[in-house]
Amino acid sequence: MKKQRCSEKINLFDLLSEEIVFIILDCLNTNPFDKKSFSLVCKSFYITESKHRKKLKPLRQEHLPAVLIRYSNTTHLDLSLCPRINDHSLFAISKITSFTLQSIDLSRSWGFSSSGLLSLTLSCKNLKEIDISNAVSLKDAGAAALAEAKNLEKLWMGRCKMVTDMGVGCIAVGCKNLKLISLKWCLGVGDLGVGLIAVKCKEIRSLDLSYLPITNKCLPSILKLQHLEDLILEGCFGIDDCSLAALKHRCKSLKVLDMSSCQNISHLGLSSLTSSIGGLQQLTLAHGSPVTLSIANGLKKLSMLQSIKLDGSVVTRAGLKAIGDWCVSLKELSLSKCDGVTDEGLSYVATKHRDLRKLDITCCRKISDVSITHVTSSCTGLTSLRMESCTLVPREAFVLIGQRCRFLEELDLTDNEIDDEGLKSISRCSKLSVLKLGICLNITDGGLAHVGMCCSKLKELDLYRCVGIMDSGILTIACGCPDLEMINIAYLKDITDSSLLSLSKCSRLNTFESRGCPLITSLGLAAIAVGCKQLIKLDIKWCHNINDVGMLPLAHFSQNLRQINLSYTSVTDVGLLSLASISCLQNMTILHVKGLSPNGLAAALLACGGITKVKLQAAFKQLLPQPLIDHLQARGCVFQWRNKVFQVLHEN
């Protein structure tokens, strides 16, 4: 009787409905291996997890049919990690997912033709999103195949340079439900093709025409689109003042306009354009004509403008002041690498726009503490401040940032004079998630300790070449910032394994850059591998004391690793070959690794089935068998050969 009762033990999960189990699975998004572990518990869990998963991002093309058969409810298929997708693959996808597939990403794939695309679009009637960016060999026949996707709403075709107006015309006629289309760098498409899109696809919301050889001929049709919200005209050199002056149609729906690198547009053209788009909220004029008083006055009519990006442009004092006067709703201002930004102009804008939330003054080398005083006293609600290389700002000014701007979530102080007092003040910004302190030579462990104790939400920390930081500073960060996802400790010559043992407690760490740290060893790396199983990117260049002993735990525990730099380490054939067990590994840089032999390198490359890019010393090109190189290239691997001479790491 007891045996019978034992055999009749009830699995509690059997009492839960499928919907409740799906809700539980929705919570397992932190680590991609959690759902896999769930599916391996029992047959019931395996079936449930298969039904639950809707989005797939396969690592290898050869496993695609089996994966799709298991996950029969797939609606979104991301193949950006599978460069070798061919027509045969698309035939299989078409057959297996014909009723469920709604979105597919082929932006990093090559090898398919119009035949494969036609099979996909004819079979998968529910397709709404297709990304074929970078399909440089695709011609008008491929575009005609895309036109068979009658329910298509979003299409990305960036760098499809062989497609012409004829192919785009087919898409315009066949895909009348399009809401978004990107034709960036489709150099064969001109006014005719764009005009057909504007005339036939009345539902367009987003249109990217960057670097197309278009002129004023298609602009009237574009501005007639009643639902158009985003228009990107970056690098459209054929559009000039005369083109814009001829515009007579208003586009009341337009909210975002990008005219970066449109060198032929002056204040006259901008004034004509702004007369037609009074509801604009975001305007980008980066790398364009000088921002003078006349240009800024052209923004008078844009009362709803919330974001202006002028990166890389010459900005005059009068122009900046005019922006302060006319853009009454401004929330975001980007002046990155703008020549001409001074204390007077920036201070004026800051005092006029107290609701500013994002400010980028990267490389504005003429501003001083005067600007920082006005910005921090007026714009206390800032959530993002980027001020890399503002070299005239003294260390005392950084104290004001922490005292007054308590809502900051992102702060970039790379290459500045901030010291420990400044860091202590900034630690009051308890919402900080991104902090960049690279090349800040005046900070030490004492200042960093305040950040570790007070900024518990920190996810990204850049300490590149902060030579005053040692193990105790990293310890406070590791203890106080448990959600840390990225840390850069490159060229911190005093960092030892103790720091890596501390960081191994940050289980969400996915990016670890420690190049040029000569004191760390395989012991520290092993701790990172065991504790940080979500590691995706690892840079240990110039870590001479890391050898095969560090590679073995990495191969066993870091199954999410996709990119690694092993240059100037002490890894040998054995260590490199062990990395073949990491199925996600795609990108390797292996320069001046003395312990590698041609045979060992060949074996490792052959065993790493998912590798897509390898950077090697040019000398290996003659030592590796040409059939092997040809085979790997046929699998989708790109070789980058470097002639760099051996360099010695200078620790001082």
C-alpha positions as CSV (number, residue, x, y, z in Angstrom):
1,M,0.0,0.0,0.0
2,K,2.9,2.4,0.9
3,K,4.5,1.7,-2.5
4,Q,1.3,2.5,-4.2
5,R,1.0,5.8,-2.4
6,C,4.5,6.7,-3.3
7,S,3.9,6.0,-6.9
8,E,0.9,8.1,-6.8
9,K,2.7,11.2,-5.5
10,I,1.3,14.3,-7.1
11,N,3.6,16.7,-9.0
12,L,2.5,20.2,-7.7
13,F,3.1,21.7,-11.1
14,D,0.5,19.4,-12.6
15,L,-2.0,21.3,-10.6
16,L,-1.1,24.6,-12.3
17,S,-2.7,25.7,-15.5
18,E,-0.5,26.2,-18.5
19,E,-1.1,30.0,-18.4
20,I,0.3,30.2,-14.8
21,V,3.4,28.2,-15.8
22,F,3.9,30.6,-18.7
23,I,3.8,33.5,-16.2
24,I,6.5,31.8,-14.2
25,L,8.6,31.3,-17.2
26,D,8.2,35.0,-18.1
27,C,10.1,35.8,-15.0
28,L,13.1,33.7,-16.0
29,N,14.7,36.3,-18.3
30,T,17.8,37.2,-16.4
31,N,19.9,34.2,-17.5
32,P,19.2,32.5,-20.8
33,F,20.1,29.2,-19.3
34,D,17.4,29.3,-16.7
35,K,14.7,28.3,-19.1
36,K,16.9,25.5,-20.5
37,S,17.4,24.2,-17.0
38,F,13.6,24.3,-16.4
39,S,13.0,22.3,-19.6
40,L,15.4,19.6,-18.5
41,V,13.6,18.8,-15.3
42,C,11.1,16.4,-16.8
43,K,9.2,15.7,-20.0
44,S,6.2,17.9,-19.0
45,F,8.5,20.9,-18.4
46,Y,10.2,20.2,-21.7
47,I,6.9,20.4,-23.6
48,T,5.7,23.4,-21.6
49,E,8.9,25.4,-22.3
50,S,8.7,24.5,-26.0
51,K,5.2,25.9,-26.2
52,H,6.1,29.1,-24.2
53,R,9.0,30.3,-26.2
54,K,8.0,32.7,-29.0
55,K,11.4,34.4,-29.8
56,L,14.4,32.5,-31.0
57,K,18.0,33.6,-31.6
58,P,19.8,30.5,-32.9
59,L,23.6,30.3,-32.8
60,R,24.1,28.0,-35.8
61,Q,22.4,27.5,-39.0
62,E,22.8,23.7,-39.1
63,H,20.6,23.3,-36.0
64,L,17.8,25.5,-37.3
65,P,15.3,22.9,-38.6
66,A,15.4,20.9,-35.4
67,V,15.1,24.0,-33.2
68,L,12.1,25.3,-35.2
69,I,10.4,21.9,-35.0
70,R,10.8,21.9,-31.2
71,Y,9.6,25.6,-30.8
72,S,6.6,25.4,-33.1
73,N,5.1,28.6,-31.8
74,T,7.9,30.8,-32.9
75,T,6.8,34.3,-34.0
76,H,10.1,36.2,-33.9
77,L,13.2,34.7,-35.5
78,D,16.5,36.5,-35.0
79,L,19.2,35.1,-37.3
80,S,21.8,37.8,-36.7
81,L,24.2,35.3,-35.2
82,C,23.9,32.9,-38.2
83,P,25.9,34.4,-41.1
84,R,25.5,31.4,-43.4
85,I,21.8,31.4,-43.9
86,N,21.1,30.2,-47.5
87,D,18.1,29.4,-49.6
88,H,17.9,25.9,-48.1
89,S,17.6,27.4,-44.7
90,L,14.8,29.8,-45.8
91,F,13.0,26.9,-47.4
92,A,13.0,25.1,-44.1
93,I,11.9,28.2,-42.2
94,S,9.1,28.7,-44.7
95,K,7.8,25.2,-44.3
96,I,8.0,24.9,-40.5
97,T,6.8,28.4,-39.4
98,S,4.4,29.2,-42.2
99,F,1.5,29.9,-39.8
100,T,3.3,31.5,-36.9
101,L,6.3,33.6,-38.1
102,Q,5.7,37.4,-37.8
103,S,9.3,38.7,-37.7
104,I,12.7,37.7,-39.1
105,D,16.1,39.3,-38.9
106,L,18.5,38.4,-41.7
107,S,20.7,41.5,-41.2
108,R,23.9,39.6,-40.6
109,S,23.2,36.7,-43.0
110,W,24.5,36.1,-46.5
111,G,24.1,33.3,-49.0
112,F,20.3,33.5,-49.7
113,S,18.9,34.8,-52.9
114,S,15.5,35.9,-54.2
115,S,14.3,32.3,-54.4
116,G,14.7,31.8,-50.7
117,L,13.0,35.1,-49.9
118,L,10.1,34.3,-52.3
119,S,9.6,31.0,-50.5
120,L,9.5,32.9,-47.2
121,T,7.1,35.6,-48.2
122,L,4.7,33.3,-50.0
123,S,4.5,30.7,-47.2
124,C,4.6,33.0,-44.1
125,K,1.4,35.0,-44.6
126,N,1.6,36.6,-41.2
127,L,5.1,38.2,-41.7
128,K,5.0,41.8,-40.5
129,E,8.7,42.6,-40.0
130,I,11.7,41.7,-42.2
131,D,15.3,42.9,-41.8
132,I,17.6,42.2,-44.8
133,S,20.1,45.0,-44.1
134,N,23.6,44.4,-45.5
135,A,22.3,42.0,-48.3
136,V,24.7,43.8,-50.7
137,S,24.3,41.2,-53.5
138,L,20.5,41.3,-53.4
139,K,19.0,42.8,-56.6
140,D,15.5,43.8,-57.8
141,A,14.4,40.2,-58.0
142,G,14.9,40.0,-54.3
143,A,12.9,43.2,-53.7
144,A,10.1,41.8,-55.9
145,A,10.1,38.7,-53.7
146,L,9.7,40.9,-50.6
147,A,6.7,42.5,-52.3
148,E,4.8,39.2,-51.8
149,A,4.7,39.8,-48.1
150,K,1.3,41.6,-48.3
151,N,1.0,42.1,-44.6
152,L,4.4,43.6,-44.1
153,E,4.6,46.6,-41.8
154,K,8.3,47.0,-41.1
155,L,11.2,46.6,-43.6
156,W,14.9,47.3,-43.2
157,M,17.0,47.3,-46.3
158,G,20.1,49.2,-45.3
159,R,23.1,48.8,-47.7
160,C,21.1,46.8,-50.3
161,K,23.2,48.7,-52.9
162,M,22.1,46.6,-55.9
163,V,18.4,47.3,-55.5
164,T,17.1,50.1,-57.8
165,D,13.9,52.1,-58.2
166,M,12.3,49.2,-60.0
167,G,12.7,46.9,-57.0
168,V,11.5,49.5,-54.5
169,G,8.6,50.2,-56.8
170,C,7.6,46.5,-56.5
171,I,7.7,46.8,-52.7
172,A,5.6,49.9,-52.8
173,V,2.9,48.2,-54.9
174,G,2.9,44.9,-53.0
175,C,3.3,46.1,-49.4
176,K,0.8,48.8,-48.9
177,N,0.6,48.3,-45.2
178,L,4.2,49.4,-44.6
179,K,4.6,51.6,-41.6
180,L,8.4,51.7,-41.5
181,I,11.0,51.3,-44.2
182,S,14.8,51.9,-44.1
183,L,16.6,52.4,-47.4
184,K,19.8,53.7,-45.9
185,W,22.7,53.4,-48.3
186,C,20.6,51.9,-51.0
187,L,22.5,53.9,-53.6
188,G,20.5,52.6,-56.6
189,V,17.3,54.1,-55.3
190,G,16.4,57.7,-56.2
191,D,13.5,60.0,-56.5
192,L,11.3,57.6,-58.5
193,G,11.5,54.7,-56.0
194,V,11.1,57.0,-52.9
195,G,8.2,58.8,-54.7
196,L,6.4,55.4,-55.3
197,I,6.8,54.5,-51.6
198,A,5.3,57.8,-50.6
199,V,2.4,57.5,-53.1
200,K,1.5,53.8,-52.6
201,C,2.3,53.3,-48.9
202,K,0.0,55.8,-47.2
203,E,0.5,54.3,-43.7
204,I,4.2,55.1,-43.5
205,R,5.3,56.3,-40.0
206,S,9.0,56.0,-40.3
207,L,11.2,56.7,-43.4
208,D,15.0,56.4,-43.5
209,L,16.5,57.8,-46.7
210,S,20.0,58.3,-45.4
211,Y,22.7,58.8,-48.1
212,L,20.2,58.3,-51.0
213,P,20.8,60.3,-54.2
214,I,17.4,62.0,-53.9
215,T,16.5,65.6,-54.8
216,N,13.6,68.0,-54.3
217,K,11.4,65.9,-56.7
218,C,10.3,63.4,-54.1
219,L,10.0,65.7,-51.1
220,P,6.4,67.0,-51.8
221,S,5.2,63.4,-51.9
222,I,6.9,62.5,-48.7
223,L,5.5,65.5,-46.8
224,K,2.0,64.5,-48.0
225,L,2.2,61.4,-45.9
226,Q,-0.5,62.0,-43.3
227,H,1.0,59.6,-40.6
228,L,4.7,60.3,-41.1
229,E,6.4,60.7,-37.7
230,D,10.1,60.0,-38.3
231,L,12.1,61.2,-41.4
232,I,15.8,60.6,-41.7
233,L,17.6,62.5,-44.5
234,E,21.2,62.1,-43.2
235,G,23.8,62.7,-45.9
236,C,21.2,63.5,-48.6
237,F,23.5,65.9,-50.5
238,G,21.0,66.4,-53.3
239,I,18.7,68.3,-51.1
240,D,19.5,72.0,-50.9
241,D,17.9,75.4,-50.1
242,C,16.1,75.5,-53.5
243,S,14.6,72.1,-52.9
244,L,13.2,73.1,-49.5
245,A,12.1,76.6,-50.7
246,A,9.7,74.9,-53.2
247,L,7.9,73.0,-50.5
248,K,4.2,74.0,-50.2
249,H,2.8,71.0,-48.2
250,R,2.6,70.9,-44.4
251,C,3.4,67.6,-42.6
252,K,1.6,68.1,-39.3
253,S,2.4,64.5,-38.1
254,L,6.2,64.7,-38.3
255,K,7.9,64.5,-34.9
256,V,11.5,63.5,-35.6
257,L,13.7,64.9,-38.4
258,D,17.4,64.0,-38.9
259,M,19.3,66.2,-41.5
260,S,22.8,65.4,-40.3
261,S,25.6,66.0,-42.8
262,C,23.3,67.9,-45.2
263,Q,26.0,70.4,-46.1
264,N,23.9,72.2,-48.7
265,I,21.2,73.4,-46.4
266,S,21.5,76.9,-44.9
267,H,19.2,79.0,-42.7
268,L,17.1,79.7,-45.8
269,G,16.3,76.0,-46.4
270,L,15.8,75.3,-42.8
271,S,13.3,78.2,-42.5
272,S,11.3,76.9,-45.4
273,L,11.3,73.4,-43.9
274,T,10.2,74.4,-40.4
275,S,7.3,76.3,-41.9
276,S,6.0,72.9,-43.1
277,I,6.6,70.9,-39.9
278,G,5.4,72.9,-36.9
279,G,4.8,69.9,-34.7
280,L,8.4,68.7,-34.7
281,Q,9.8,67.4,-31.4
282,Q,13.3,66.2,-32.3
283,L,15.7,67.8,-34.7
284,T,19.2,66.6,-35.6
285,L,21.5,68.9,-37.6
286,A,24.8,67.2,-36.7
287,H,27.9,67.8,-38.9
288,G,26.0,70.4,-41.0
289,S,26.2,74.1,-41.7
290,P,27.4,76.4,-38.9
291,V,24.7,77.1,-36.3
292,T,24.5,80.9,-36.6
293,L,21.8,83.3,-35.4
294,S,20.1,82.9,-38.8
295,I,20.0,79.1,-38.4
296,A,18.7,79.3,-34.9
297,N,16.0,81.8,-35.8
298,G,14.7,79.3,-38.2
299,L,13.6,77.2,-35.2
300,K,11.2,79.9,-34.0
301,K,8.1,78.2,-35.4
302,L,9.0,74.8,-33.7
303,S,7.3,75.5,-30.4
304,M,7.0,71.8,-29.5
305,L,10.7,71.0,-30.1
306,Q,12.1,69.0,-27.2
307,S,15.4,67.7,-28.6
308,I,18.2,69.3,-30.6
309,K,21.3,67.5,-31.7
310,L,24.1,69.6,-33.2
311,D,27.1,67.2,-32.8
312,G,30.2,68.1,-34.7
313,S,28.9,71.5,-36.0
314,V,30.3,74.9,-35.5
315,V,28.1,76.7,-33.0
316,T,28.3,80.5,-32.6
317,R,27.5,82.3,-29.4
318,A,24.6,84.1,-31.0
319,G,23.2,80.9,-32.4
320,L,23.3,79.1,-29.0
321,K,21.6,82.1,-27.4
322,A,18.9,82.1,-30.0
323,I,18.3,78.4,-29.2
324,G,17.8,79.4,-25.6
325,D,15.3,82.0,-26.6
326,W,13.2,80.1,-29.1
327,C,13.1,76.4,-28.1
328,V,10.9,76.8,-25.0
329,S,10.1,73.1,-24.6
330,L,13.7,71.8,-24.8
331,K,14.4,68.7,-22.8
332,E,17.6,67.4,-24.6
333,L,20.5,69.3,-26.1
334,S,23.5,67.6,-27.7
335,L,26.6,69.7,-28.4
336,S,29.2,66.9,-28.6
337,K,32.4,68.1,-30.3
338,C,30.8,71.4,-31.3
339,D,33.4,74.0,-31.9
340,G,32.4,77.5,-30.6
341,V,30.6,76.5,-27.4
342,T,31.6,78.9,-24.7
343,D,30.6,79.7,-21.1
344,E,28.5,82.6,-22.2
345,G,26.4,80.6,-24.7
346,L,26.0,77.4,-22.6
347,S,25.2,79.3,-19.4
348,Y,22.5,81.3,-21.2
349,V,20.8,78.2,-22.6
350,A,21.0,76.5,-19.1
351,T,19.3,79.4,-17.4
352,K,16.6,79.5,-20.0
353,H,15.8,75.8,-20.0
354,R,15.4,74.6,-16.4
355,D,13.5,71.5,-17.5
356,L,16.5,70.1,-19.5
357,R,16.9,66.4,-18.9
358,K,19.8,65.4,-21.2
359,L,22.9,67.4,-22.0
360,D,25.9,66.3,-24.0
361,I,28.9,68.7,-24.0
362,T,31.6,66.1,-24.9
363,C,34.9,67.7,-26.0
364,C,33.6,71.3,-25.5
365,R,37.0,72.4,-24.4
366,K,36.3,76.1,-24.0
367,I,33.8,75.8,-21.1
368,S,34.9,76.1,-17.5
369,D,33.4,76.0,-14.0
370,V,31.2,79.0,-15.0
371,S,29.1,76.7,-17.3
372,I,28.9,73.9,-14.7
373,T,27.7,76.4,-12.1
374,H,24.9,77.6,-14.3
375,V,24.0,74.1,-15.6
376,T,23.8,72.6,-12.1
377,S,21.9,75.5,-10.5
378,S,19.4,75.7,-13.3
379,C,18.9,72.2,-14.6
380,T,18.6,70.2,-11.4
381,G,16.4,67.6,-13.1
382,L,19.1,66.3,-15.4
383,T,19.1,62.5,-15.9
384,S,22.0,62.4,-18.3
385,L,25.2,64.5,-18.5
386,R,28.0,63.7,-20.8
387,M,31.0,65.9,-20.5
388,E,34.1,63.9,-21.6
389,S,37.3,65.9,-22.1
390,C,36.0,69.2,-20.8
391,T,39.6,70.0,-19.8
392,L,39.1,73.5,-18.5
393,V,36.6,72.5,-15.8
394,P,38.5,72.5,-12.5
395,R,38.0,69.7,-9.9
396,E,36.0,71.9,-7.6
397,A,33.2,72.2,-10.1
398,F,32.4,68.5,-10.0
399,V,31.2,68.8,-6.4
400,L,28.3,71.0,-7.7
401,I,27.1,68.1,-9.9
402,G,26.4,65.8,-6.9
403,Q,25.1,68.6,-4.7
404,R,22.5,69.8,-7.2
405,C,21.7,67.2,-9.8
406,R,20.5,64.3,-7.7
407,F,18.4,62.6,-10.5
408,L,21.3,61.7,-12.7
409,E,21.2,58.2,-14.2
410,E,24.1,58.6,-16.7
411,L,27.2,60.5,-16.1
412,D,30.3,60.6,-18.4
413,L,33.3,62.3,-16.9
414,T,36.0,60.6,-19.0
415,D,39.3,62.5,-19.1
416,N,38.4,65.2,-16.6
417,E,40.0,66.7,-13.4
418,I,37.5,65.2,-10.9
419,D,39.0,64.0,-7.6
420,D,37.8,62.1,-4.6
421,E,35.8,65.1,-3.2
422,G,34.0,65.2,-6.5
423,L,33.2,61.5,-6.4
424,K,32.0,61.8,-2.8
425,S,29.6,64.5,-3.9
426,I,28.5,62.5,-7.0
427,S,27.7,59.5,-4.9
428,R,24.6,61.4,-3.7
429,C,23.1,60.6,-7.2
430,S,21.6,57.4,-5.9
431,K,19.9,56.6,-9.3
432,L,23.2,56.4,-11.2
433,S,23.3,53.4,-13.5
434,V,26.1,54.5,-15.9
435,L,29.3,56.1,-14.6
436,K,32.3,56.7,-16.9
437,L,35.5,57.8,-15.2
438,G,38.1,56.7,-17.8
439,I,41.5,58.6,-17.6
440,C,40.4,60.5,-14.4
441,L,43.9,60.5,-12.9
442,N,43.0,62.2,-9.6
443,I,40.6,59.7,-8.2
444,T,41.6,56.9,-5.7
445,D,40.0,54.1,-3.8
446,G,38.7,56.6,-1.2
447,G,36.5,58.4,-3.7
448,L,35.3,55.2,-5.4
449,A,34.3,53.8,-2.0
450,H,31.6,56.5,-1.7
451,V,30.2,55.4,-5.1
452,G,30.2,51.8,-4.0
453,M,28.4,52.5,-0.8
454,C,25.7,54.9,-2.2
455,C,25.1,54.0,-5.9
456,S,23.5,50.6,-5.6
457,K,21.8,50.8,-9.0
458,L,25.1,51.1,-10.9
459,K,25.2,48.8,-14.0
460,E,28.1,50.2,-16.0
461,L,31.4,51.5,-14.6
462,D,34.4,52.6,-16.7
463,L,37.7,53.0,-14.9
464,Y,40.0,52.8,-17.9
465,R,43.5,54.0,-17.0
466,C,42.4,55.3,-13.6
467,V,45.8,54.5,-12.2
468,G,44.9,55.5,-8.6
469,I,42.3,52.7,-8.3
470,M,43.4,49.5,-6.5
471,D,41.8,46.3,-5.1
472,S,40.0,48.0,-2.2
473,G,38.2,50.4,-4.5
474,I,37.0,47.5,-6.7
475,L,35.9,45.6,-3.5
476,T,33.5,48.4,-2.5
477,I,32.0,48.5,-6.0
478,A,31.5,44.7,-6.0
479,C,29.9,44.7,-2.6
480,G,27.7,47.8,-3.1
481,C,26.6,47.4,-6.7
482,P,25.2,43.8,-7.1
483,D,23.5,44.6,-10.4
484,L,26.8,45.6,-12.1
485,E,26.8,44.4,-15.8
486,M,29.9,46.0,-17.2
487,I,33.2,47.1,-15.8
488,N,36.4,48.4,-17.5
489,I,39.5,48.2,-15.4
490,A,41.9,48.3,-18.3
491,Y,45.5,49.3,-17.5
492,L,45.0,49.5,-13.8
493,K,48.5,48.0,-13.1
494,D,48.0,47.5,-9.3
495,I,44.8,45.4,-9.7
496,T,45.3,41.8,-8.5
497,D,43.2,38.6,-8.4
498,S,41.6,40.0,-5.2
499,S,39.5,42.4,-7.4
500,L,38.4,39.6,-9.6
501,L,37.4,37.4,-6.7
502,S,35.3,40.4,-5.5
503,L,33.7,41.0,-8.9
504,S,32.8,37.3,-9.2
505,K,29.9,38.0,-6.8
506,C,28.3,40.3,-9.4
507,S,26.3,37.5,-11.1
508,R,24.9,39.8,-13.8
509,L,28.3,40.9,-15.1
510,N,28.4,40.4,-18.9
511,T,31.3,42.6,-20.0
512,F,34.7,42.5,-18.4
513,E,37.6,44.5,-19.7
514,S,40.9,44.0,-17.9
515,R,43.5,44.4,-20.6
516,G,46.9,45.6,-19.4
517,C,46.5,44.3,-15.8
518,P,49.8,42.4,-15.4
519,L,49.1,41.1,-11.8
520,I,45.9,39.2,-12.5
521,T,46.3,35.5,-13.1
522,S,44.3,32.5,-14.1
523,L,43.0,32.1,-10.5
524,G,41.2,35.4,-10.8
525,L,39.8,34.6,-14.2
526,A,38.5,31.3,-12.9
527,A,36.6,33.1,-10.2
528,I,35.0,35.4,-12.8
529,A,34.1,32.3,-14.9
530,V,32.4,30.5,-12.0
531,G,30.6,33.5,-10.6
532,C,29.6,35.5,-13.7
533,K,27.9,32.9,-15.9
534,Q,26.3,35.7,-18.1
535,L,29.7,36.9,-19.3
536,I,29.4,37.8,-23.0
537,K,32.6,39.9,-23.7
538,L,36.0,39.4,-22.2
539,D,39.2,41.3,-22.9
540,I,42.4,40.0,-21.2
541,K,44.9,41.4,-23.6
542,W,48.4,41.9,-22.0
543,C,47.4,39.8,-19.0
544,H,50.6,37.7,-19.2
545,N,49.9,35.6,-16.2
546,I,46.7,34.1,-17.6
547,N,47.3,30.7,-19.2
548,D,45.5,27.5,-19.9
549,V,44.5,27.1,-16.2
550,G,42.2,30.1,-16.7
551,M,40.8,28.9,-20.0
552,L,39.5,25.6,-18.6
553,P,36.9,27.0,-16.1
554,L,36.1,29.7,-18.7
555,A,35.2,26.9,-21.2
556,H,33.1,25.1,-18.6
557,F,31.2,27.9,-17.0
558,S,31.1,30.8,-19.5
559,Q,28.7,29.3,-22.0
560,N,27.3,32.7,-23.0
561,L,30.7,34.1,-24.0
562,R,30.7,35.5,-27.5
563,Q,33.8,37.7,-27.8
564,I,37.3,37.3,-26.3
565,N,40.7,39.0,-26.7
566,L,43.6,36.7,-25.8
567,S,46.4,38.8,-27.3
568,Y,49.7,38.8,-25.4
569,T,48.5,36.1,-22.9
570,S,50.3,32.8,-22.0
571,V,47.6,30.6,-23.5
572,T,48.7,27.6,-25.5
573,D,47.1,25.2,-27.9
574,V,45.4,23.3,-25.1
575,G,43.7,26.3,-23.6
576,L,42.5,27.6,-27.0
577,L,41.1,24.3,-28.0
578,S,39.2,24.0,-24.7
579,L,37.2,27.2,-25.7
580,A,35.6,25.2,-28.6
581,S,33.1,23.9,-26.0
582,I,31.6,27.4,-25.8
583,S,28.9,27.2,-28.5
584,C,28.2,31.0,-28.4
585,L,31.8,32.0,-29.1
586,Q,31.9,34.0,-32.3
587,N,34.7,36.6,-32.1
588,M,38.3,36.0,-31.2
589,T,41.4,38.2,-31.2
590,I,44.6,36.3,-31.0
591,L,47.7,38.4,-31.6
592,H,51.2,37.5,-30.3
593,V,50.2,34.5,-28.2
594,K,53.6,32.8,-28.2
595,G,52.3,29.5,-26.9
596,L,50.2,28.8,-30.0
597,S,51.4,26.5,-32.8
598,P,49.9,26.5,-36.4
599,N,48.5,23.0,-35.8
600,G,46.9,23.9,-32.5
601,L,45.4,27.1,-33.9
602,A,44.0,25.1,-36.9
603,A,42.4,22.5,-34.6
604,A,40.9,25.2,-32.4
605,L,39.4,27.2,-35.3
606,L,38.0,24.0,-36.8
607,A,36.4,23.0,-33.5
608,C,34.8,26.4,-32.8
609,G,31.8,25.8,-35.1
610,G,30.1,29.1,-34.4
611,I,33.1,31.4,-35.0
612,T,32.4,34.3,-37.3
613,K,35.4,36.6,-36.9
614,V,39.0,36.0,-36.1
615,K,41.8,38.5,-35.8
616,L,45.2,36.9,-36.3
617,Q,48.9,37.7,-36.8
618,A,49.6,37.9,-40.6
619,A,52.4,35.3,-40.2
620,F,49.8,32.6,-39.5
621,K,48.3,33.1,-43.0
622,Q,51.2,31.3,-44.6
623,L,51.3,28.6,-41.8
624,L,47.6,27.6,-41.9
625,P,46.5,25.2,-44.7
626,Q,44.7,27.2,-47.4
627,P,41.9,24.5,-47.6
628,L,41.2,25.1,-43.9
629,I,40.9,28.9,-44.4
630,D,38.6,28.3,-47.4
631,H,36.5,25.9,-45.3
632,L,36.2,28.3,-42.4
633,Q,35.3,31.2,-44.8
634,A,32.6,29.0,-46.4
635,R,31.2,28.5,-42.9
636,G,30.9,32.3,-42.5
637,C,34.2,33.1,-40.7
638,V,35.9,36.4,-41.6
639,F,39.7,36.6,-41.1
640,Q,41.4,39.8,-40.2
641,W,45.2,39.6,-40.7
642,R,47.4,42.1,-38.7
643,N,51.0,42.9,-39.2
644,K,51.5,44.5,-35.7
645,V,54.9,44.1,-34.3
646,F,55.3,42.7,-30.8
647,Q,54.7,45.5,-28.2
648,V,55.8,45.6,-24.6
649,L,53.3,46.8,-22.0
650,H,54.6,49.9,-20.3
651,E,53.4,49.8,-16.7
652,N,54.4,53.3,-15.7
